[in-house]
Amino acid sequence: MNSNDQLFETPFGDYSLQRFPPATGKSPLRAWDAADQYLLQQLSEQPMADTDRLLLLNDQFGALGLALHPWQPQSSGDSFLSQQACRNNLQFNNLSADSLTQLDSLSAPEGPFDVVLIKIPKTLALLEDQLYRLRPHLTETTRILAAAMARDIHTSTLQLFERIIGPTKTSLARKKARLIFCHPQAAQLDGACATDSPYPSEYTLPETGWHLSNHANVFSQAKLDIGTRFFMEHIDKLPAAEQIIDLGCGNGLLGLLAAERQPEARIAFYDESHMALASAQENCRHILANPSRASFHLDNALASADSNSANLILNNPPFHQKNVVGDHIAWQMFKDAKRVLQADGELWVIGNRHLQYHAKLKKLFGNCQTAASNNKFVLLVSRKR
């Protein structure tokens, strides 16, 4: 194992796991948590049959998929980074990629399933959408086990399971993790009685009259977030550009605003969320007069983008990966942006003042200017020299 590999011991075998993107230096963060361990321990105490059909939801780094690979499970989630982590960890452990079928969050699995394991996602809307999508693939005998750290399981979490699937109860906490047991009910599985997912949802942007479509896992999917709104107020300050990138695009609003003001520019949308890219693509199709000038890329920051290929990059970076708060994703975005920008190209970043992004940008680019600020946000600009 290298310095970032850690041994994940389970009742189904031991595996060397690594986070993705890999941690730099010696990181205390692991590629699994106590909820993964609790799920697998519970499953081992009520063994599955060899022929059981297994579905995994939100397996962040592949801990569940690797441990249960003999059942050749299907694994569904919204994160490209999680899917890449799983692929990497299968390879690290000399397991065939065919031992796990990976699905994006908008693709239907092939059910019905005997066992469903769910890691509770950070976003309640995503869980709601996933339960609606899951319901047609269940039977009354399907075993549903969900898990999260106890602090992340709320009354609203349990109410979703109750309302969409059936009676629900929780376990005692173990190492600060908790299990959820849900029992599908025939009346709720009946297509004639079941309601549909409310996602994608839509809100209207008064300043433009645009109707913006948002899948369940889009950041601030119910309304425009205040950071993007502040950036929007200063969008006319952007320089002219031939190739613009909306990095971490969400529903694509920043790229769309730039595209509206620069009708000849090409716009590339990058995100690691399948739902974000689907939302951005749908919004471009309905809003842009010429949608063909937009392209969409599922990626780890700008890993697949050509060097020296863009004049302008717009970025509202996340400051967490799932429930882990930190600036490692933002730092990766900034480094990739510098590589991808042409000489004299500019990176525009919106962020909370307390995140101190200006220090990182100045260190990386050698310059950083404040284009606008208020008591909560700063809009920063760095130019590639």
N, C-alpha and C positions, 0 to 999 in steps of 0.2 A: 504493500500500500504506500502511496505517497503521503505527504504531510496532511493533505485535506481529505483522505479516505478514512472512514471510520467503520468499525465492525458492528453491524446491526444483527443482534442475536435474537432469533425468533423460534417459536416451537416448530417451525417448518424448515429450519436451517439458518445458517449464518451467512451474511452477505456484506461485501465491501461497498459502501455507498458514498457518493459525493454529491454535494449541492451543485446546482447550475443556475447562473454562471458560477464557476468555481470561486471559492473564497480566496482572497489574496493573503499570503502569509499564513500564520497559524490562527484559525478562526475557531471560537468556541461553538459556533452554530453547527448543528447536525442536520443530516438529510432525512431525519425522521423525528417524531416527537412521542410523548407518552401516550397520545391518543392512538397512534399507529400500533404501538405495543399492546395497548389494551384491546383493540379490535382483534388482533391476531391471537392473543391469549384466549379471548372469549370464543373465537371460532374454533380453536383447537380443543376446547372443552366440550363442544358439540360438533363432532367431526362431520365434514361434508362427505358425500358419496363421490366416488371417482368420476361419475358421470354428471355431477351437478354443473349447471351452467352459471357462470359467475360474472357479475358486472361490478366494476369499480368506478366510483365518481370522485374526482378531485384528488387523485393520488399525486401529491406534489412533486416528489423526487423519485417515485418508483418503489418506495419501501414495500407497499402492499403488493404491487405487481410482481416484484421479484420473489417475495416470499411465497406467493401463490401461483407461480408460473406453471406448476404441473397441471393446473386446471385450465390453462390457456385462456385466461380471462379476457373480456373486453374492458377497456379502460377509457373513460370519457372525461374530458375536461376542457376548459377554455384557454389554458395557458400553453403557448408554444414552448416557453422555458421549461415548464413541467414535463412536457412530452419529450423535449430534448434531453432533460435530465434522466428520464426513464430509459431512453435509447442508450445513453452513455453508460448508465449503470448496468444494463443488460450486457453490454460489451465488456465492461470491467470484470464482470463475473462469468465471462465465457458462456453466456446463455444466448440462445438463438433469438433473434428479433421476432421470429414467428411464434414465440411462446406467449406473446401478448399482442392483442389487436388494439391499436390506439385510434380513438375517434375524437373529432372535434366536437365542441359543445352544441353545434347546430345540426349534427348528423345523427340520425336515429340508430340506436343499437339493434342488434338482431336478437330479440327475445323470443319467447318468455324466459325469465331467469329463475333459478332456484334460490340463489343467494345474491343479495346486493349489499355492498359495503360502501358507505358514504363518509368521506371526510367533509365536515361542515365548512362551507366556504365563508370567507370574510363578509361577502355581500349577501344580505338576506334575499334580495331580488333574484340573484342567481340561483340560490337554493329553491326558491319558489318555482322558477322556470324549469329547473331540473326535475323537480318532483312532478310537475305536469307532464313533462316529456317522458318521464319514467313510467308513469301510470299505465299506459297501454301495454307495457312489457312485463306486467306483474300478474300473478295468479294469487288466489287466496292462501296458497301454501308457501309463497315466496318469503324467505327470511330476509328481513331488512335490518341491518345494523349500521348505525351512524355513530360518529365519534368526533370529539373536539376537546380542546382544553376546557375545563369547567367554566372559566370566565367567558367563553365564547358561546355558551349555550344559554339561551334566554327563554322566557315564556313564549315570546313570539316565534322562536324556532320550533318549539314543540307544537304550537298551534298550527303551523304550516303543515306538519306531518299529519296531524289530526284531521285537518280540513280537507287535505288533498288525497291522502292515502288511507288512513284508518287509525284506530286506537294506538296511543303512544305512551310510553313510560320511559323513565331514565334509571340508570344504575347509580350506585354509590360512586363517589369520586375515588380514583386511584392515581396516585402521583399527579394530582391536580387535573386529571383527565376524566371524562365522563362519557358513557355510552347512551345511545338512544335506541330503543326497541320499538319498531312500528309493525303493526299487523294489518295487511291489506284487507279491506272489506269489499264484498261483492258489489254492494250498492254504489260504492265510490269508484269501482273499476268499470262499471257498466257505462259504455260509451253513450247510451241514451240519456243518462243522468249526469255524466261528468261535464264540468265546464272546461273551457280551454285556458291556456296560459294568457295572461294579459300583456305579454311581451311579444314583439317589441312595442314599447310605448312611444308616445310622441309629445313634444311640446313645441310651442310657437315662439320664435324669437321676434319680439315686437319691433326691434330696430330694422329688421330686414323683411319681416313677414314670412320668413322661411319656416316650414314645418319640419322639425328635425326628428328623425327616427332613431330610437335608442334601444338596442338589445339589453337584456337584463344585467349584464356585467360591465356595461359602459360606466365609467366614472361619472358620478353625478347625473345618472340617467333620467331622473325625474325633472330636473331643471338645470339651467346654466350655472356652473360653479362660479364663485366670485373671482377666482384667479383668472379664469378665461375671460370673464366679463371685463376685468381691468385691462387685460391685453387688448381686447376688442376695442376699448375706448381709444387706444393709441395705434391702431392698425394702420392708419394713414402715414405713420412715420416710417414704415418699412421702405427700404430701398428697392429700386427696380431690379428684377431678376429674371433670368431665362428659365432656370431650374430651381424650384422651391421644394423643400421637404418639410412635411408636417410630421415631426418625430414624436412618437407616443401620442398618436393622433386622436384617440378616443372616437367620438362621432364625426371627426373631421372638420369641426367648425373653424379652427384657425386657418387651415389650408383653404377652406372655401372662401373665407373672408379675403385672404390674400389673392386667391384666384379671381374673385370678383373685381378687384382693383387692378389686376394685371392680366388682362384677357388673353395675352399671347404666351404667358408663361406655362410651362409644364409643371404639374404638381404631383409629387410622390408622397403617399401616405404610408407610414410605418407604425406597426404596433405588434405586441406579442399576444394580444387577445384576439381570438377568432371573432368574438362578438363585436369588438371595437371595429375591426376592419370591415365586417359585414355592414355595420351601421354607417361607416364612412362611405362605403361603396354605394349603398342605397341613397344616402343624402346627395352624393355627387350626381347620381343618375337623375335625380329629380330637380336639382338646383342648377347645376352647371349647364350652360347653353351648349357646350361642347365637351361632354363627359370623356371623350377619347383622349383628352390631354391629361387625364388623371391615371395614375397607376397605384397598385395596392400591394403591400409587401408584409408578410408575416415574418418577423425577424427578431433576433436578439439585438436590440438597439439598431445599429446600421451595419451589422456584420456582413451582409451580402451586398452592400452598396459599393459602387466603384469609387476609388480614391479620386479626389480632385474633380468631382462630377456635379457639384451643386454650388449655386451662388448664395443661397439663403436657406437657413434651417430655422424653423420655429419649434420651440420645445416647452412643454409644460410637464416637467419630469415628475414621476412618482417618488415619494420618499419612503416607500415600504415595498417589500416583496411579500405578498399575502399578509401575515400578521407580524412580520419582522420589520421594524422601523430602522431605516438607515439610508445612507446616501450612495451606496455602492451602485445602484442602478443609474442614478443621475450621473455619477462619475463616468460610468461606461458610456452613457449617451454623449457626454461632453467630449470624451476622447475620440469616439467614433466620428462625431461632428467635425472635429478638427481635421481628421484624415480625409473626410469626404468633401469638405469645402475646397473650392478653388482659391487661389491667391486673391486676397481682398474680399473673399466671401465672408458673410456675417452669420453668427449664431445669436438668435434672440431667445432669451430664457425668461419665463415668468416663474417666480417662486416666492414663498413666504420669507419675510425679512430675516427671521431667526435662523433660517437654514444656511445663511452665509455663503451662498453660491458664488458671490463676487470674488471671494478669496480663491476658490478652486479655479474659476475661469481665468483670473489674472495669472495664477501659477501656470496654467496650461497654455494659454494663448499669449501671455505677456501683456495683455491689456484687457480692460473691462470697463465699460461706461454704463451709467444709469440713464436709461431713456425716459423712465417715469417711475414714480414711487408714491405710495400712500402709507398710512400707518400700519398696514398689514403686508403689502406686496411690493416687490421691486421688479421692474422690467429691465433686464440687463442685456447688453450687447458686447460681444467680443468679435474682433476681426482677425482673420487668418493673415499673417504677414508673410 
